[in-house]
Amino acid sequence: MNRNNNSKKNNSKITSPMITALYCRLSLEDGKDNESMSISNQKLLLKDYAEKNGMFNCEFYVDDGFTGRNFVEVR
């Protein structure tokens, strides 16, 4: 009798679809408009790149109003 085959393990896992996180951050050139132009452009570029590279189920994470310069101070 082969002891390795005495019990069968269920190796199937329940998985949820992967999320593609797309991160956008304010550019200093945009000022304080509602949604800055750079954020809108970044969303378009990132979504296009993701789709062309087989990445779907995208979610945007946006720091509109926080630049790289004030990121540490604000957080």
PDB file of N, H, CA, C and O in Angstrom:
ATOM      1  N   MET A   1       0.842  -1.174   0.000  1.00  0.00           N
ATOM      2  CA  MET A   1       0.000   0.000   0.000  1.00  0.00           C
ATOM      3  C   MET A   1       0.890   1.242   0.000  1.00  0.00           C
ATOM      4  O   MET A   1       1.857   1.329   0.758  1.00  0.00           O
ATOM      5  N   ASN A   2       0.551   2.187  -0.853  1.00  0.00           N
ATOM      6  H   ASN A   2      -0.234   2.116  -1.468  1.00  0.00           H
ATOM      7  CA  ASN A   2       1.321   3.413  -0.966  1.00  0.00           C
ATOM      8  C   ASN A   2       0.768   4.444   0.012  1.00  0.00           C
ATOM      9  O   ASN A   2      -0.368   4.897  -0.132  1.00  0.00           O
ATOM     10  N   ARG A   3       1.560   4.808   0.993  1.00  0.00           N
ATOM     11  H   ARG A   3       2.482   4.440   1.110  1.00  0.00           H
ATOM     12  CA  ARG A   3       1.091   5.736   2.029  1.00  0.00           C
ATOM     13  C   ARG A   3       0.872   7.152   1.497  1.00  0.00           C
ATOM     14  O   ARG A   3       0.093   7.907   2.078  1.00  0.00           O
ATOM     15  N   ASN A   4       1.525   7.518   0.434  1.00  0.00           N
ATOM     16  H   ASN A   4       2.158   6.905  -0.038  1.00  0.00           H
ATOM     17  CA  ASN A   4       1.378   8.867  -0.107  1.00  0.00           C
ATOM     18  C   ASN A   4       0.010   9.095  -0.731  1.00  0.00           C
ATOM     19  O   ASN A   4      -0.413  10.243  -0.865  1.00  0.00           O
ATOM     20  N   ASN A   5      -0.688   8.046  -1.113  1.00  0.00           N
ATOM     21  H   ASN A   5      -0.345   7.113  -1.005  1.00  0.00           H
ATOM     22  CA  ASN A   5      -1.983   8.197  -1.766  1.00  0.00           C
ATOM     23  C   ASN A   5      -3.156   7.861  -0.857  1.00  0.00           C
ATOM     24  O   ASN A   5      -4.281   7.720  -1.336  1.00  0.00           O
ATOM     25  N   ASN A   6      -2.917   7.729   0.459  1.00  0.00           N
ATOM     26  H   ASN A   6      -2.004   7.843   0.849  1.00  0.00           H
ATOM     27  CA  ASN A   6      -3.991   7.363   1.377  1.00  0.00           C
ATOM     28  C   ASN A   6      -5.086   8.413   1.444  1.00  0.00           C
ATOM     29  O   ASN A   6      -6.266   8.073   1.541  1.00  0.00           O
ATOM     30  N   SER A   7      -4.724   9.641   1.396  1.00  0.00           N
ATOM     31  H   SER A   7      -3.766   9.917   1.317  1.00  0.00           H
ATOM     32  CA  SER A   7      -5.743  10.691   1.451  1.00  0.00           C
ATOM     33  C   SER A   7      -5.513  11.661   0.302  1.00  0.00           C
ATOM     34  O   SER A   7      -4.386  12.039  -0.017  1.00  0.00           O
ATOM     35  N   LYS A   8      -6.602  12.037  -0.288  1.00  0.00           N
ATOM     36  H   LYS A   8      -7.518  11.730  -0.029  1.00  0.00           H
ATOM     37  CA  LYS A   8      -6.510  13.013  -1.374  1.00  0.00           C
ATOM     38  C   LYS A   8      -6.769  14.394  -0.798  1.00  0.00           C
ATOM     39  O   LYS A   8      -7.749  14.613  -0.086  1.00  0.00           O
ATOM     40  N   LYS A   9      -5.893  15.304  -1.112  1.00  0.00           N
ATOM     41  H   LYS A   9      -5.097  15.126  -1.691  1.00  0.00           H
ATOM     42  CA  LYS A   9      -6.056  16.678  -0.644  1.00  0.00           C
ATOM     43  C   LYS A   9      -6.736  17.492  -1.721  1.00  0.00           C
ATOM     44  O   LYS A   9      -6.474  17.328  -2.913  1.00  0.00           O
ATOM     45  N   ASN A  10      -7.606  18.364  -1.284  1.00  0.00           N
ATOM     46  H   ASN A  10      -7.819  18.498  -0.316  1.00  0.00           H
ATOM     47  CA  ASN A  10      -8.264  19.274  -2.212  1.00  0.00           C
ATOM     48  C   ASN A  10      -7.386  20.509  -2.348  1.00  0.00           C
ATOM     49  O   ASN A  10      -7.361  21.356  -1.455  1.00  0.00           O
ATOM     50  N   ASN A  11      -6.674  20.613  -3.448  1.00  0.00           N
ATOM     51  H   ASN A  11      -6.695  19.925  -4.174  1.00  0.00           H
ATOM     52  CA  ASN A  11      -5.753  21.725  -3.662  1.00  0.00           C
ATOM     53  C   ASN A  11      -6.407  22.920  -4.331  1.00  0.00           C
ATOM     54  O   ASN A  11      -5.744  23.925  -4.586  1.00  0.00           O
ATOM     55  N   SER A  12      -7.695  22.825  -4.617  1.00  0.00           N
ATOM     56  H   SER A  12      -8.233  22.008  -4.410  1.00  0.00           H
ATOM     57  CA  SER A  12      -8.343  23.957  -5.279  1.00  0.00           C
ATOM     58  C   SER A  12      -8.572  25.064  -4.265  1.00  0.00           C
ATOM     59  O   SER A  12      -9.012  24.818  -3.142  1.00  0.00           O
ATOM     60  N   LYS A  13      -8.272  26.267  -4.673  1.00  0.00           N
ATOM     61  H   LYS A  13      -7.915  26.467  -5.585  1.00  0.00           H
ATOM     62  CA  LYS A  13      -8.434  27.435  -3.817  1.00  0.00           C
ATOM     63  C   LYS A  13      -9.487  28.342  -4.420  1.00  0.00           C
ATOM     64  O   LYS A  13      -9.635  28.430  -5.639  1.00  0.00           O
ATOM     65  N   ILE A  14     -10.203  29.005  -3.556  1.00  0.00           N
ATOM     66  H   ILE A  14     -10.083  28.933  -2.566  1.00  0.00           H
ATOM     67  CA  ILE A  14     -11.161  29.997  -4.030  1.00  0.00           C
ATOM     68  C   ILE A  14     -10.389  31.296  -4.213  1.00  0.00           C
ATOM     69  O   ILE A  14      -9.810  31.828  -3.266  1.00  0.00           O
ATOM     70  N   THR A  15     -10.391  31.792  -5.430  1.00  0.00           N
ATOM     71  H   THR A  15     -10.861  31.360  -6.199  1.00  0.00           H
ATOM     72  CA  THR A  15      -9.658  33.023  -5.697  1.00  0.00           C
ATOM     73  C   THR A  15     -10.601  34.079  -6.238  1.00  0.00           C
ATOM     74  O   THR A  15     -11.573  33.776  -6.930  1.00  0.00           O
ATOM     75  N   SER A  16     -10.301  35.294  -5.917  1.00  0.00           N
ATOM     76  H   SER A  16      -9.512  35.540  -5.354  1.00  0.00           H
ATOM     77  CA  SER A  16     -11.063  36.404  -6.471  1.00  0.00           C
ATOM     78  C   SER A  16     -10.254  36.991  -7.615  1.00  0.00           C
ATOM     79  O   SER A  16      -9.032  36.846  -7.653  1.00  0.00           O
ATOM     80  N   PRO A  17     -10.926  37.654  -8.547  1.00  0.00           N
ATOM     81  CA  PRO A  17     -10.189  38.242  -9.667  1.00  0.00           C
ATOM     82  C   PRO A  17      -9.192  39.290  -9.166  1.00  0.00           C
ATOM     83  O   PRO A  17      -9.471  40.047  -8.237  1.00  0.00           O
ATOM     84  N   MET A  18      -8.044  39.307  -9.800  1.00  0.00           N
ATOM     85  H   MET A  18      -7.817  38.692 -10.555  1.00  0.00           H
ATOM     86  CA  MET A  18      -7.021  40.272  -9.404  1.00  0.00           C
ATOM     87  C   MET A  18      -7.436  41.679  -9.819  1.00  0.00           C
ATOM     88  O   MET A  18      -8.070  41.876 -10.855  1.00  0.00           O
ATOM     89  N   ILE A  19      -7.073  42.629  -9.009  1.00  0.00           N
ATOM     90  H   ILE A  19      -6.557  42.469  -8.167  1.00  0.00           H
ATOM     91  CA  ILE A  19      -7.337  44.037  -9.296  1.00  0.00           C
ATOM     92  C   ILE A  19      -6.044  44.662  -9.802  1.00  0.00           C
ATOM     93  O   ILE A  19      -4.969  44.413  -9.257  1.00  0.00           O
ATOM     94  N   THR A  20      -6.156  45.470 -10.841  1.00  0.00           N
ATOM     95  H   THR A  20      -7.029  45.673 -11.284  1.00  0.00           H
ATOM     96  CA  THR A  20      -5.024  46.248 -11.321  1.00  0.00           C
ATOM     97  C   THR A  20      -5.155  47.636 -10.713  1.00  0.00           C
ATOM     98  O   THR A  20      -6.084  48.374 -11.040  1.00  0.00           O
ATOM     99  N   ALA A  21      -4.230  47.995  -9.833  1.00  0.00           N
ATOM    100  H   ALA A  21      -3.475  47.395  -9.568  1.00  0.00           H
ATOM    101  CA  ALA A  21      -4.252  49.297  -9.177  1.00  0.00           C
ATOM    102  C   ALA A  21      -3.534  50.311 -10.053  1.00  0.00           C
ATOM    103  O   ALA A  21      -2.377  50.117 -10.427  1.00  0.00           O
ATOM    104  N   LEU A  22      -4.228  51.389 -10.376  1.00  0.00           N
ATOM    105  H   LEU A  22      -5.168  51.546 -10.072  1.00  0.00           H
ATOM    106  CA  LEU A  22      -3.659  52.463 -11.191  1.00  0.00           C
ATOM    107  C   LEU A  22      -3.580  53.712 -10.312  1.00  0.00           C
ATOM    108  O   LEU A  22      -4.600  54.189  -9.814  1.00  0.00           O
ATOM    109  N   TYR A  23      -2.378  54.235 -10.123  1.00  0.00           N
ATOM    110  H   TYR A  23      -1.549  53.848 -10.528  1.00  0.00           H
ATOM    111  CA  TYR A  23      -2.146  55.344  -9.201  1.00  0.00           C
ATOM    112  C   TYR A  23      -1.853  56.632  -9.958  1.00  0.00           C
ATOM    113  O   TYR A  23      -0.986  56.670 -10.831  1.00  0.00           O
ATOM    114  N   CYS A  24      -2.583  57.682  -9.613  1.00  0.00           N
ATOM    115  H   CYS A  24      -3.287  57.652  -8.904  1.00  0.00           H
ATOM    116  CA  CYS A  24      -2.405  59.006 -10.233  1.00  0.00           C
ATOM    117  C   CYS A  24      -2.113  60.020  -9.131  1.00  0.00           C
ATOM    118  O   CYS A  24      -2.653  59.934  -8.028  1.00  0.00           O
ATOM    119  N   ARG A  25      -1.242  60.987  -9.454  1.00  0.00           N
ATOM    120  H   ARG A  25      -0.804  61.057 -10.350  1.00  0.00           H
ATOM    121  CA  ARG A  25      -0.912  62.021  -8.479  1.00  0.00           C
ATOM    122  C   ARG A  25      -0.875  63.380  -9.160  1.00  0.00           C
ATOM    123  O   ARG A  25      -0.494  63.486 -10.326  1.00  0.00           O
ATOM    124  N   LEU A  26      -1.266  64.399  -8.445  1.00  0.00           N
ATOM    125  H   LEU A  26      -1.576  64.312  -7.498  1.00  0.00           H
ATOM    126  CA  LEU A  26      -1.328  65.770  -8.936  1.00  0.00           C
ATOM    127  C   LEU A  26       0.034  66.267  -9.406  1.00  0.00           C
ATOM    128  O   LEU A  26       1.069  65.971  -8.809  1.00  0.00           O
ATOM    129  N   SER A  27      -0.001  67.029 -10.491  1.00  0.00           N
ATOM    130  H   SER A  27      -0.842  67.270 -10.976  1.00  0.00           H
ATOM    131  CA  SER A  27       1.197  67.706 -10.973  1.00  0.00           C
ATOM    132  C   SER A  27       1.145  69.154 -10.504  1.00  0.00           C
ATOM    133  O   SER A  27       0.066  69.743 -10.441  1.00  0.00           O
ATOM    134  N   LEU A  28       2.289  69.734 -10.177  1.00  0.00           N
ATOM    135  H   LEU A  28       3.166  69.256 -10.228  1.00  0.00           H
ATOM    136  CA  LEU A  28       2.340  71.128  -9.723  1.00  0.00           C
ATOM    137  C   LEU A  28       1.826  72.102 -10.775  1.00  0.00           C
ATOM    138  O   LEU A  28       1.328  73.173 -10.428  1.00  0.00           O
ATOM    139  N   GLU A  29       1.937  71.752 -12.047  1.00  0.00           N
ATOM    140  H   GLU A  29       2.342  70.882 -12.328  1.00  0.00           H
ATOM    141  CA  GLU A  29       1.529  72.654 -13.121  1.00  0.00           C
ATOM    142  C   GLU A  29       0.017  72.843 -13.187  1.00  0.00           C
ATOM    143  O   GLU A  29      -0.453  73.791 -13.816  1.00  0.00           O
ATOM    144  N   ASP A  30      -0.744  71.974 -12.560  1.00  0.00           N
ATOM    145  H   ASP A  30      -0.362  71.204 -12.049  1.00  0.00           H
ATOM    146  CA  ASP A  30      -2.196  72.001 -12.713  1.00  0.00           C
ATOM    147  C   ASP A  30      -2.922  72.969 -11.797  1.00  0.00           C
ATOM    148  O   ASP A  30      -4.046  73.370 -12.100  1.00  0.00           O
ATOM    149  N   GLY A  31      -2.325  73.347 -10.710  1.00  0.00           N
ATOM    150  H   GLY A  31      -1.412  73.021 -10.464  1.00  0.00           H
ATOM    151  CA  GLY A  31      -3.027  74.231  -9.803  1.00  0.00           C
ATOM    152  C   GLY A  31      -4.078  73.490  -9.002  1.00  0.00           C
ATOM    153  O   GLY A  31      -3.920  72.309  -8.693  1.00  0.00           O
ATOM    154  N   LYS A  32      -5.166  74.196  -8.665  1.00  0.00           N
ATOM    155  H   LYS A  32      -5.295  75.155  -8.916  1.00  0.00           H
ATOM    156  CA  LYS A  32      -6.175  73.634  -7.770  1.00  0.00           C
ATOM    157  C   LYS A  32      -7.540  73.505  -8.436  1.00  0.00           C
ATOM    158  O   LYS A  32      -8.555  73.766  -7.792  1.00  0.00           O
ATOM    159  N   ASP A  33      -7.594  73.112  -9.707  1.00  0.00           N
ATOM    160  H   ASP A  33      -6.769  72.900 -10.231  1.00  0.00           H
ATOM    161  CA  ASP A  33      -8.878  72.919 -10.380  1.00  0.00           C
ATOM    162  C   ASP A  33      -9.603  71.718  -9.780  1.00  0.00           C
ATOM    163  O   ASP A  33      -9.049  71.005  -8.944  1.00  0.00           O
ATOM    164  N   ASN A  34     -10.860  71.496 -10.218  1.00  0.00           N
ATOM    165  H   ASN A  34     -11.310  72.076 -10.897  1.00  0.00           H
ATOM    166  CA  ASN A  34     -11.642  70.370  -9.699  1.00  0.00           C
ATOM    167  C   ASN A  34     -10.871  69.065  -9.812  1.00  0.00           C
ATOM    168  O   ASN A  34     -10.315  68.583  -8.825  1.00  0.00           O
ATOM    169  N   GLU A  35     -10.835  68.501 -10.985  1.00  0.00           N
ATOM    170  H   GLU A  35     -11.287  68.893 -11.787  1.00  0.00           H
ATOM    171  CA  GLU A  35      -9.947  67.364 -11.222  1.00  0.00           C
ATOM    172  C   GLU A  35      -8.919  67.857 -12.215  1.00  0.00           C
ATOM    173  O   GLU A  35      -9.253  68.260 -13.329  1.00  0.00           O
ATOM    174  N   SER A  36      -7.681  67.822 -11.806  1.00  0.00           N
ATOM    175  H   SER A  36      -7.410  67.495 -10.901  1.00  0.00           H
ATOM    176  CA  SER A  36      -6.629  68.405 -12.632  1.00  0.00           C
ATOM    177  C   SER A  36      -6.508  67.696 -13.969  1.00  0.00           C
ATOM    178  O   SER A  36      -6.854  66.523 -14.112  1.00  0.00           O
ATOM    179  N   MET A  37      -6.006  68.444 -14.945  1.00  0.00           N
ATOM    180  H   MET A  37      -5.725  69.397 -14.829  1.00  0.00           H
ATOM    181  CA  MET A  37      -5.810  67.889 -16.282  1.00  0.00           C
ATOM    182  C   MET A  37      -4.815  66.736 -16.250  1.00  0.00           C
ATOM    183  O   MET A  37      -4.983  65.756 -16.975  1.00  0.00           O
ATOM    184  N   SER A  38      -3.785  66.842 -15.423  1.00  0.00           N
ATOM    185  H   SER A  38      -3.648  67.638 -14.834  1.00  0.00           H
ATOM    186  CA  SER A  38      -2.808  65.752 -15.399  1.00  0.00           C
ATOM    187  C   SER A  38      -3.433  64.474 -14.850  1.00  0.00           C
ATOM    188  O   SER A  38      -3.084  63.379 -15.292  1.00  0.00           O
ATOM    189  N   ILE A  39      -4.344  64.595 -13.899  1.00  0.00           N
ATOM    190  H   ILE A  39      -4.627  65.484 -13.539  1.00  0.00           H
ATOM    191  CA  ILE A  39      -5.025  63.412 -13.365  1.00  0.00           C
ATOM    192  C   ILE A  39      -5.862  62.770 -14.464  1.00  0.00           C
ATOM    193  O   ILE A  39      -5.829  61.552 -14.639  1.00  0.00           O
ATOM    194  N   SER A  40      -6.605  63.574 -15.198  1.00  0.00           N
ATOM    195  H   SER A  40      -6.632  64.564 -15.056  1.00  0.00           H
ATOM    196  CA  SER A  40      -7.420  63.044 -16.298  1.00  0.00           C
ATOM    197  C   SER A  40      -6.550  62.362 -17.342  1.00  0.00           C
ATOM    198  O   SER A  40      -6.873  61.273 -17.818  1.00  0.00           O
ATOM    199  N   ASN A  41      -5.445  63.008 -17.693  1.00  0.00           N
ATOM    200  H   ASN A  41      -5.183  63.891 -17.306  1.00  0.00           H
ATOM    201  CA  ASN A  41      -4.525  62.427 -18.679  1.00  0.00           C
ATOM    202  C   ASN A  41      -3.867  61.154 -18.159  1.00  0.00           C
ATOM    203  O   ASN A  41      -3.721  60.180 -18.898  1.00  0.00           O
ATOM    204  N   GLN A  42      -3.472  61.161 -16.896  1.00  0.00           N
ATOM    205  H   GLN A  42      -3.590  61.951 -16.295  1.00  0.00           H
ATOM    206  CA  GLN A  42      -2.860  59.971 -16.314  1.00  0.00           C
ATOM    207  C   GLN A  42      -3.834  58.797 -16.334  1.00  0.00           C
ATOM    208  O   GLN A  42      -3.442  57.667 -16.624  1.00  0.00           O
ATOM    209  N   LYS A  43      -5.094  59.062 -16.028  1.00  0.00           N
ATOM    210  H   LYS A  43      -5.413  59.981 -15.793  1.00  0.00           H
ATOM    211  CA  LYS A  43      -6.102  57.996 -16.048  1.00  0.00           C
ATOM    212  C   LYS A  43      -6.223  57.386 -17.440  1.00  0.00           C
ATOM    213  O   LYS A  43      -6.259  56.166 -17.594  1.00  0.00           O
ATOM    214  N   LEU A  44      -6.286  58.247 -18.446  1.00  0.00           N
ATOM    215  H   LEU A  44      -6.258  59.239 -18.321  1.00  0.00           H
ATOM    216  CA  LEU A  44      -6.394  57.754 -19.823  1.00  0.00           C
ATOM    217  C   LEU A  44      -5.171  56.930 -20.222  1.00  0.00           C
ATOM    218  O   LEU A  44      -5.302  55.843 -20.785  1.00  0.00           O
ATOM    219  N   LEU A  45      -3.989  57.454 -19.926  1.00  0.00           N
ATOM    220  H   LEU A  45      -3.883  58.336 -19.469  1.00  0.00           H
ATOM    221  CA  LEU A  45      -2.753  56.758 -20.291  1.00  0.00           C
ATOM    222  C   LEU A  45      -2.607  55.429 -19.552  1.00  0.00           C
ATOM    223  O   LEU A  45      -2.244  54.416 -20.151  1.00  0.00           O
ATOM    224  N   LEU A  46      -2.889  55.438 -18.259  1.00  0.00           N
ATOM    225  H   LEU A  46      -3.184  56.260 -17.773  1.00  0.00           H
ATOM    226  CA  LEU A  46      -2.747  54.219 -17.468  1.00  0.00           C
ATOM    227  C   LEU A  46      -3.751  53.146 -17.881  1.00  0.00           C
ATOM    228  O   LEU A  46      -3.403  51.969 -17.979  1.00  0.00           O
ATOM    229  N   LYS A  47      -4.998  53.555 -18.122  1.00  0.00           N
ATOM    230  H   LYS A  47      -5.280  54.510 -18.042  1.00  0.00           H
ATOM    231  CA  LYS A  47      -6.033  52.601 -18.544  1.00  0.00           C
ATOM    232  C   LYS A  47      -5.662  51.988 -19.896  1.00  0.00           C
ATOM    233  O   LYS A  47      -5.794  50.781 -20.098  1.00  0.00           O
ATOM    234  N   ASP A  48      -5.197  52.833 -20.817  1.00  0.00           N
ATOM    235  H   ASP A  48      -5.089  53.813 -20.653  1.00  0.00           H
ATOM    236  CA  ASP A  48      -4.783  52.358 -22.134  1.00  0.00           C
ATOM    237  C   ASP A  48      -3.626  51.364 -22.014  1.00  0.00           C
ATOM    238  O   ASP A  48      -3.641  50.308 -22.645  1.00  0.00           O
ATOM    239  N   TYR A  49      -2.624  51.709 -21.201  1.00  0.00           N
ATOM    240  H   TYR A  49      -2.612  52.568 -20.688  1.00  0.00           H
ATOM    241  CA  TYR A  49      -1.472  50.823 -21.004  1.00  0.00           C
ATOM    242  C   TYR A  49      -1.910  49.487 -20.398  1.00  0.00           C
ATOM    243  O   TYR A  49      -1.486  48.422 -20.847  1.00  0.00           O
ATOM    244  N   ALA A  50      -2.756  49.558 -19.381  1.00  0.00           N
ATOM    245  H   ALA A  50      -3.100  50.423 -19.016  1.00  0.00           H
ATOM    246  CA  ALA A  50      -3.209  48.339 -18.705  1.00  0.00           C
ATOM    247  C   ALA A  50      -3.936  47.411 -19.671  1.00  0.00           C
ATOM    248  O   ALA A  50      -3.663  46.211 -19.709  1.00  0.00           O
ATOM    249  N   GLU A  51      -4.858  47.966 -20.449  1.00  0.00           N
ATOM    250  H   GLU A  51      -5.079  48.940 -20.419  1.00  0.00           H
ATOM    251  CA  GLU A  51      -5.632  47.141 -21.378  1.00  0.00           C
ATOM    252  C   GLU A  51      -4.755  46.530 -22.471  1.00  0.00           C
ATOM    253  O   GLU A  51      -4.946  45.376 -22.855  1.00  0.00           O
ATOM    254  N   LYS A  52      -3.793  47.309 -22.970  1.00  0.00           N
ATOM    255  H   LYS A  52      -3.638  48.247 -22.658  1.00  0.00           H
ATOM    256  CA  LYS A  52      -2.893  46.794 -24.010  1.00  0.00           C
ATOM    257  C   LYS A  52      -1.993  45.675 -23.489  1.00  0.00           C
ATOM    258  O   LYS A  52      -1.492  44.863 -24.267  1.00  0.00           O
ATOM    259  N   ASN A  53      -1.792  45.634 -22.184  1.00  0.00           N
ATOM    260  H   ASN A  53      -2.199  46.293 -21.552  1.00  0.00           H
ATOM    261  CA  ASN A  53      -0.923  44.629 -21.582  1.00  0.00           C
ATOM    262  C   ASN A  53      -1.704  43.555 -20.821  1.00  0.00           C
ATOM    263  O   ASN A  53      -1.149  42.859 -19.971  1.00  0.00           O
ATOM    264  N   GLY A  54      -2.990  43.431 -21.134  1.00  0.00           N
ATOM    265  H   GLY A  54      -3.441  43.997 -21.824  1.00  0.00           H
ATOM    266  CA  GLY A  54      -3.794  42.354 -20.570  1.00  0.00           C
ATOM    267  C   GLY A  54      -4.172  42.508 -19.112  1.00  0.00           C
ATOM    268  O   GLY A  54      -4.478  41.524 -18.440  1.00  0.00           O
ATOM    269  N   MET A  55      -4.154  43.732 -18.620  1.00  0.00           N
ATOM    270  H   MET A  55      -3.905  44.532 -19.167  1.00  0.00           H
ATOM    271  CA  MET A  55      -4.525  43.981 -17.224  1.00  0.00           C
ATOM    272  C   MET A  55      -5.914  44.608 -17.196  1.00  0.00           C
ATOM    273  O   MET A  55      -6.140  45.683 -17.750  1.00  0.00           O
ATOM    274  N   PHE A  56      -6.830  43.918 -16.546  1.00  0.00           N
ATOM    275  H   PHE A  56      -6.647  43.044 -16.096  1.00  0.00           H
ATOM    276  CA  PHE A  56      -8.208  44.389 -16.499  1.00  0.00           C
ATOM    277  C   PHE A  56      -8.642  44.520 -15.048  1.00  0.00           C
ATOM    278  O   PHE A  56      -7.822  44.376 -14.141  1.00  0.00           O
ATOM    279  N   ASN A  57      -9.909  44.788 -14.821  1.00  0.00           N
ATOM    280  H   ASN A  57     -10.575  44.905 -15.557  1.00  0.00           H
ATOM    281  CA  ASN A  57     -10.450  44.997 -13.478  1.00  0.00           C
ATOM    282  C   ASN A  57      -9.651  46.099 -12.772  1.00  0.00           C
ATOM    283  O   ASN A  57      -9.157  45.912 -11.660  1.00  0.00           O
ATOM    284  N   CYS A  58      -9.537  47.244 -13.439  1.00  0.00           N
ATOM    285  H   CYS A  58      -9.938  47.396 -14.342  1.00  0.00           H
ATOM    286  CA  CYS A  58      -8.719  48.356 -12.958  1.00  0.00           C
ATOM    287  C   CYS A  58      -9.463  49.189 -11.922  1.00  0.00           C
ATOM    288  O   CYS A  58     -10.667  49.424 -12.028  1.00  0.00           O
ATOM    289  N   GLU A  59      -8.716  49.625 -10.926  1.00  0.00           N
ATOM    290  H   GLU A  59      -7.738  49.435 -10.840  1.00  0.00           H
ATOM    291  CA  GLU A  59      -9.214  50.582  -9.947  1.00  0.00           C
ATOM    292  C   GLU A  59      -8.196  51.711  -9.845  1.00  0.00           C
ATOM    293  O   GLU A  59      -6.990  51.477  -9.766  1.00  0.00           O
ATOM    294  N   PHE A  60      -8.708  52.942  -9.848  1.00  0.00           N
ATOM    295  H   PHE A  60      -9.688  53.132  -9.913  1.00  0.00           H
ATOM    296  CA  PHE A  60      -7.838  54.108  -9.752  1.00  0.00           C
ATOM    297  C   PHE A  60      -7.689  54.538  -8.302  1.00  0.00           C
ATOM    298  O   PHE A  60      -8.652  54.538  -7.534  1.00  0.00           O
ATOM    299  N   TYR A  61      -6.482  54.898  -7.947  1.00  0.00           N
ATOM    300  H   TYR A  61      -5.701  54.897  -8.571  1.00  0.00           H
ATOM    301  CA  TYR A  61      -6.173  55.489  -6.654  1.00  0.00           C
ATOM    302  C   TYR A  61      -5.567  56.850  -6.968  1.00  0.00           C
ATOM    303  O   TYR A  61      -4.533  56.939  -7.630  1.00  0.00           O
ATOM    304  N   VAL A  62      -6.218  57.914  -6.487  1.00  0.00           N
ATOM    305  H   VAL A  62      -7.058  57.841  -5.949  1.00  0.00           H
ATOM    306  CA  VAL A  62      -5.865  59.264  -6.919  1.00  0.00           C
ATOM    307  C   VAL A  62      -5.544  60.147  -5.722  1.00  0.00           C
ATOM    308  O   VAL A  62      -6.320  60.220  -4.769  1.00  0.00           O
ATOM    309  N   ASP A  63      -4.396  60.817  -5.777  1.00  0.00           N
ATOM    310  H   ASP A  63      -3.767  60.757  -6.552  1.00  0.00           H
ATOM    311  CA  ASP A  63      -4.032  61.866  -4.829  1.00  0.00           C
ATOM    312  C   ASP A  63      -4.126  63.185  -5.573  1.00  0.00           C
ATOM    313  O   ASP A  63      -3.105  63.777  -5.922  1.00  0.00           O
ATOM    314  N   ASP A  64      -5.343  63.647  -5.817  1.00  0.00           N
ATOM    315  H   ASP A  64      -6.172  63.166  -5.532  1.00  0.00           H
ATOM    316  CA  ASP A  64      -5.541  64.922  -6.502  1.00  0.00           C
ATOM    317  C   ASP A  64      -5.575  66.004  -5.434  1.00  0.00           C
ATOM    318  O   ASP A  64      -6.538  66.108  -4.673  1.00  0.00           O
ATOM    319  N   GLY A  65      -4.543  66.792  -5.381  1.00  0.00           N
ATOM    320  H   GLY A  65      -3.761  66.708  -5.999  1.00  0.00           H
ATOM    321  CA  GLY A  65      -4.429  67.810  -4.354  1.00  0.00           C
ATOM    322  C   GLY A  65      -3.162  67.620  -3.537  1.00  0.00           C
ATOM    323  O   GLY A  65      -2.784  68.501  -2.765  1.00  0.00           O
ATOM    324  N   PHE A  66      -2.508  66.487  -3.698  1.00  0.00           N
ATOM    325  H   PHE A  66      -2.815  65.772  -4.325  1.00  0.00           H
ATOM    326  CA  PHE A  66      -1.265  66.225  -2.992  1.00  0.00           C
ATOM    327  C   PHE A  66      -0.164  65.971  -4.012  1.00  0.00           C
ATOM    328  O   PHE A  66      -0.257  65.049  -4.822  1.00  0.00           O
ATOM    329  N   THR A  67       0.862  66.783  -3.967  1.00  0.00           N
ATOM    330  H   THR A  67       0.937  67.532  -3.308  1.00  0.00           H
ATOM    331  CA  THR A  67       1.987  66.595  -4.879  1.00  0.00           C
ATOM    332  C   THR A  67       3.038  65.732  -4.205  1.00  0.00           C
ATOM    333  O   THR A  67       2.924  65.415  -3.021  1.00  0.00           O
ATOM    334  N   GLY A  68       4.041  65.362  -4.943  1.00  0.00           N
ATOM    335  H   GLY A  68       4.134  65.620  -5.904  1.00  0.00           H
ATOM    336  CA  GLY A  68       5.155  64.627  -4.365  1.00  0.00           C
ATOM    337  C   GLY A  68       5.910  65.459  -3.343  1.00  0.00           C
ATOM    338  O   GLY A  68       6.547  64.914  -2.442  1.00  0.00           O
ATOM    339  N   ARG A  69       5.841  66.768  -3.480  1.00  0.00           N
ATOM    340  H   ARG A  69       5.323  67.211  -4.212  1.00  0.00           H
ATOM    341  CA  ARG A  69       6.549  67.655  -2.550  1.00  0.00           C
ATOM    342  C   ARG A  69       5.859  67.746  -1.200  1.00  0.00           C
ATOM    343  O   ARG A  69       6.530  67.822  -0.170  1.00  0.00           O
ATOM    344  N   ASN A  70       4.519  67.741  -1.184  1.00  0.00           N
ATOM    345  H   ASN A  70       3.974  67.679  -2.020  1.00  0.00           H
ATOM    346  CA  ASN A  70       3.847  67.865   0.107  1.00  0.00           C
ATOM    347  C   ASN A  70       3.289  66.537   0.605  1.00  0.00           C
ATOM    348  O   ASN A  70       2.582  66.506   1.612  1.00  0.00           O
ATOM    349  N   PHE A  71       3.592  65.453  -0.076  1.00  0.00           N
ATOM    350  H   PHE A  71       4.166  65.479  -0.895  1.00  0.00           H
ATOM    351  CA  PHE A  71       3.060  64.132   0.250  1.00  0.00           C
ATOM    352  C   PHE A  71       3.383  63.736   1.694  1.00  0.00           C
ATOM    353  O   PHE A  71       2.497  63.300   2.429  1.00  0.00           O
ATOM    354  N   VAL A  72       4.648  63.886   2.102  1.00  0.00           N
ATOM    355  H   VAL A  72       5.367  64.241   1.504  1.00  0.00           H
ATOM    356  CA  VAL A  72       5.068  63.478   3.442  1.00  0.00           C
ATOM    357  C   VAL A  72       4.457  64.389   4.490  1.00  0.00           C
ATOM    358  O   VAL A  72       4.038  63.913   5.545  1.00  0.00           O
ATOM    359  N   GLU A  73       4.397  65.690   4.225  1.00  0.00           N
ATOM    360  H   GLU A  73       4.737  66.077   3.368  1.00  0.00           H
ATOM    361  CA  GLU A  73       3.852  66.642   5.185  1.00  0.00           C
ATOM    362  C   GLU A  73       2.380  66.374   5.467  1.00  0.00           C
ATOM    363  O   GLU A  73       1.943  66.468   6.614  1.00  0.00           O
ATOM    364  N   VAL A  74       1.620  66.046   4.445  1.00  0.00           N
ATOM    365  H   VAL A  74       1.976  65.970   3.514  1.00  0.00           H
ATOM    366  CA  VAL A  74       0.181  65.860   4.573  1.00  0.00           C
ATOM    367  C   VAL A  74      -0.140  64.527   5.226  1.00  0.00           C
ATOM    368  O   VAL A  74      -1.068  64.450   6.031  1.00  0.00           O
ATOM    369  N   ARG A  75       0.580  63.506   4.911  1.00  0.00           N
ATOM    370  H   ARG A  75       1.334  63.568   4.257  1.00  0.00           H
ATOM    371  CA  ARG A  75       0.295  62.157   5.414  1.00  0.00           C
ATOM    372  C   ARG A  75       0.790  62.067   6.812  1.00  0.00           C
ATOM    373  O   ARG A  75       0.660  61.020   7.446  1.00  0.00           O
TER     374      ARG A  75
END
